[in-house]
Amino acid sequence: MESQTASQPRPDRQANLAARLAELDEYSAAEAVCRARSTMSNSVGDRIARSMPLGHSRGAAAFQRIAKGGAILSRDHLQQSGTSIEGGEAERVLGTTGDVFTYAGPFRYPGTSCGFIFRPTIETTRATDSVATPFDSGAILHHLRPHDTTSQQKLFLSQYELPVPDYRVYMSRLLCTLFASPWDYIDGVDPDVRGPITVEGGDTRRWTFEVRFEKELSLMGALAAVVLPVALAADLPTEIAVWKREGVRVKYYLTPEPSETSWKFLHEASVSYLREILS
Amino acid sequence: MSADDVVFHALDVVGYADDLPRNLLPRLVAPIFRQRTNANLFLLPPYTLTGEGLSDFSLTSKSDFERAVILGQATKVGPFQARPDYRLWIDLDYSPRYEPTDEVSNHLRAIAHDHVRQAKTALRASRYGEAAKLAQVAIAADERCLDALLVKAIVHRSRGEGDEVDVLREIAESVSPDVEFLSWVDMYSPLASPVGQHIDSLRVYREVVALAQRQNDVSDAELIACVERAQESQISVSQVNPAPISASRDQAADASPLASLPEAEIPGFVREIESVIASHRAIKQTVVMVREDTPDEKQLVAYLEWMPATAVPTFVLTAFLEKKLPTYKIPAAFVLMDSWPLSASGEIDRRALPVPSDELLSLNSDLIAPRTPSEERLAGIWRDLFGVQQIGIRDDFFHLGGHSLLAAQLLARVQREFGVRVRPSVLFEHTTLEELARVIDPASSIADSGPNAAATVARASRVARPAHERSLFQLAPSNGTSKPFFWVHGVGGEVFQYAALSQHLAAVRPVFGFTAHWSHISGQDTPTLEVLAAHYVRELLRVHPSGPYHLGGYGSAALLALEMARQLEAKSAPVGVLAAIDCDVEPYLRSPGIHSAFAFLGNLPHWVRDEIVKGAWKDLTRRLKSRMRHLFALSGYRDYSEAGDDLYRWRFSDPQVAILKAHHTAFGSYRALPFGGKITLFYPRTAPLLGPWRSGHGPVWEELARDGVEVYRVRGSSLSMLIEPFAAELASYLNLAMERAERAYRDIRHETAPEASSRRASAPY
């Protein structure tokens, strides 16, 4: 099986970017709403796309392990070190088990309770071993042409793999033409036109940009903020003290009563943070 | 093993996992179950339990039991029996869910409380790693458990990890924005000192500090002896007689353990104790025995029969015995007897006296456990505030050591947790947990309440109505016929600090207090002190139309009393005693000058000596810096937003904070003007660091009292003069002053009746 991890030979991603921009232009020309938007200057969309941090959320135990270890490790890397983790079917099929996943946006992975928010500048230093897609790659298996074969799915994915950090140009165009407001991308409001990408169903991850990094993602010097529940924070005062010395913003929240999930709090905290820094 | 083999009623919870399972949120400390039919099989998290059965589980044999350490086995919390209606599961989002929510939440809080207690014990023994670990379990069980954060912070401070302490401060502030966490850390840190190792609660710590302040030559060893005796007897440290404290070393030297007491000496030994117990006015009959119901465990048991209608709480009796007997002669258990087993000769049959049990122990029989959800929740708050394990519904807030700051915390937490705003004055009228629970939630307690429930609920409804009318409340019931005394509030807005004094004054006269209202503050421009005084004077004259009026206040409250006296005087209403307790009036007359520097230098040696006595010399530099900062903040003493910061360290509710801020402004902008009568001043013998050096404020007050001042110096420090045992002395002087004032007032009315209307009404002397 051909692997699609960020470290291995990839199609010409710059060519992919040019093709996707052309595809978007073509789509916008055909859609009256998009055509009107594309003629307008949208500095908000540019700013959001240019400065959007990267988010990675996990459960409490994994977060604790990462905080103490100082890096997020890929599934392959974890297995090599003897740590077995559940799930990962989509990654195995698509050959992305060697990558660390982040979203260019708020936390979008349900069921998690803690999160890291990375500075977008890490993309510059990791440009050679990272790749972006304009959707959650795992969604392909479940929500993209379910009748397609694996090879067709992998081919589709490869066509949408974009260079880092240049993908932000495409991101800016998408935010400005598909969404009623670029802020909708952060708030989780679906675009009001379907767009040129034929991923269907699912949730907001269908149109959330994903950035994958090869092997690991170090926390040192890369973190912009972390969000975690009080009880876990109390167990990590040393790590948090180090982060704070580096200027990392730390947001604590009280784990809600059973009627609400931690995920809701975590997600809202990340949206609130992004709106604050991008305004 | 199939799911059918494992049903809920076959499982016990035997502990809690101390490592958080993957994807299990830290909100829940996952229970570890043990199969009842096979004690070697455990169920470890993660698992899925529902009322329908088990899934995603596997039982683990004890030999494989390595991944999780059982905590809580030795605690009072567990084990508890799992039940078919107890649901704990991990949902599709990996979020822990449990039902019934309240019950499990209460259980989690109990886990937190228990682990914090253990953490403090570990902290005192300098087992920092264990303390931090236990504290983490506590906060995992209850994220709002600030005490657990506190323990962790102290551990980090002890390791010199200041950044970590600051992180924990941030976390604490995210839980409770008003908390002054670092002040707490300062306050609790002595728990790790030699004396602190013997202190089991913040309340006891405060008492020890007060004791050290008033007994300058007390040593650490004497303090420890005092604390141990107080804790053994469950009484306030301040209730321990200072004389036996000083003599404690001598007593310890000749104290013989009960276990080694020769058989022949036992009769004389118990007779001495019996005679002391019998000398208490409430005791009708007593028998003391040395029992050995468990091999090699001798204990001293006292069997008691009260005089009719004179039963007293056992802690009162214990306090009584503490003053007369060495510690080893204080019975370990008290058993209340309704009737005595008699021998054929008609004497008490000692061998037939019952074995002490939980049901018979008077300490427990005094304690009636909370019966309703409201009482249970309220008891949880009380346990946190007082740092005690057991709270009964008949426990009295003030008997437990409650004071103004604790009361403020209590009412703030009641508002937060019950959504009910209770006036501070209500706490004076409903001092037991049972009564207060009825005030907070009248509906929940009617069903199982006693015959007086209806009346109590009716009274509660009356008292707990929205606070917009009364400011004046009776603080202590009295059959005395003398003219009442009126306490006025200070910046804090309430009068809890006068509780002990009021009890003494009530022997001869009714005692009332003026408390502040939220409604006086909210929605209005900040009132001036004159406006507040005018409001209270109107209410005073309406409720008590005839004088003379005795007024008083502690600290800043004396200014309000002064202003009220001036306004009464203006209305030709006679003022008897105007009492100002430990109030530095100078900042309200003029700006500080060089005398402040001299005062500081004069008091510095005394303050340093006190700090060393308290064992705080290691922290002396930092504390000196803190005091210096405070001094400079006070250099323009009018800036009450700075000067009042100390008051915000406690978790006040928003209305209370609004009152505090409004009062800071009102008191701070007040310009004191002369009063036509005499002012009675009370000062502690131990002067505060920043106060005038041992000379008192009399000369300054003289500028405000046209008939001069009368100065009393009473035992105690600024903090302790209002509480036992010093409150009695202050109250006696105050009563004396009032009696003289009333006598003089009667004389004047009698001798100069024709002229009385033209005399200055406020000059009764």
Boltz contact constraints between the chains, C-beta under 6 A:
constraints:
  - contact:
      token1: [A, 59]
      token2: [B, 23]
      max_distance: 6.0
  - contact:
      token1: [A, 60]
      token2: [B, 20]
      max_distance: 6.0
  - contact:
      token1: [A, 60]
      token2: [B, 25]
      max_distance: 6.0
  - contact:
      token1: [A, 60]
      token2: [B, 26]
      max_distance: 6.0
  - contact:
      token1: [A, 61]
      token2: [B, 20]
      max_distance: 6.0
  - contact:
      token1: [A, 61]
      token2: [B, 22]
      max_distance: 6.0
  - contact:
      token1: [A, 110]
      token2: [B, 93]
      max_distance: 6.0
  - contact:
      token1: [A, 111]
      token2: [B, 93]
      max_distance: 6.0
  - contact:
      token1: [A, 111]
      token2: [B, 94]
      max_distance: 6.0
  - contact:
      token1: [A, 113]
      token2: [B, 25]
      max_distance: 6.0
  - contact:
      token1: [A, 230]
      token2: [B, 143]
      max_distance: 6.0
  - contact:
      token1: [A, 230]
      token2: [B, 171]
      max_distance: 6.0
  - contact:
      token1: [A, 230]
      token2: [B, 175]
      max_distance: 6.0
  - contact:
      token1: [A, 231]
      token2: [B, 26]
      max_distance: 6.0
  - contact:
      token1: [A, 231]
      token2: [B, 139]
      max_distance: 6.0
  - contact:
      token1: [A, 231]
      token2: [B, 140]
      max_distance: 6.0
  - contact:
      token1: [A, 231]
      token2: [B, 143]
      max_distance: 6.0
  - contact:
      token1: [A, 232]
      token2: [B, 26]
      max_distance: 6.0
  - contact:
      token1: [A, 233]
      token2: [B, 171]
      max_distance: 6.0
  - contact:
      token1: [A, 234]
      token2: [B, 139]
      max_distance: 6.0
  - contact:
      token1: [A, 234]
      token2: [B, 149]
      max_distance: 6.0
  - contact:
      token1: [A, 234]
      token2: [B, 171]
      max_distance: 6.0
  - contact:
      token1: [A, 235]
      token2: [B, 136]
      max_distance: 6.0
  - contact:
      token1: [A, 237]
      token2: [B, 164]
      max_distance: 6.0
  - contact:
      token1: [A, 237]
      token2: [B, 167]
      max_distance: 6.0
  - contact:
      token1: [A, 237]
      token2: [B, 168]
      max_distance: 6.0
  - contact:
      token1: [A, 238]
      token2: [B, 164]
      max_distance: 6.0
  - contact:
      token1: [A, 240]
      token2: [B, 167]
      max_distance: 6.0
  - contact:
      token1: [A, 241]
      token2: [B, 163]
      max_distance: 6.0
  - contact:
      token1: [A, 241]
      token2: [B, 164]
      max_distance: 6.0
  - contact:
      token1: [A, 241]
      token2: [B, 167]
      max_distance: 6.0
  - contact:
      token1: [A, 252]
      token2: [B, 171]
      max_distance: 6.0
  - contact:
      token1: [A, 252]
      token2: [B, 174]
      max_distance: 6.0
  - contact:
      token1: [A, 254]
      token2: [B, 143]
      max_distance: 6.0
  - contact:
      token1: [A, 255]
      token2: [B, 25]
      max_distance: 6.0
  - contact:
      token1: [A, 255]
      token2: [B, 27]
      max_distance: 6.0
  - contact:
      token1: [A, 255]
      token2: [B, 143]
      max_distance: 6.0
  - contact:
      token1: [A, 258]
      token2: [B, 97]
      max_distance: 6.0
  - contact:
      token1: [A, 258]
      token2: [B, 101]
      max_distance: 6.0
  - contact:
      token1: [A, 261]
      token2: [B, 93]
      max_distance: 6.0
  - contact:
      token1: [A, 261]
      token2: [B, 95]
      max_distance: 6.0
  - contact:
      token1: [A, 262]
      token2: [B, 25]
      max_distance: 6.0
  - contact:
      token1: [A, 263]
      token2: [B, 93]
      max_distance: 6.0
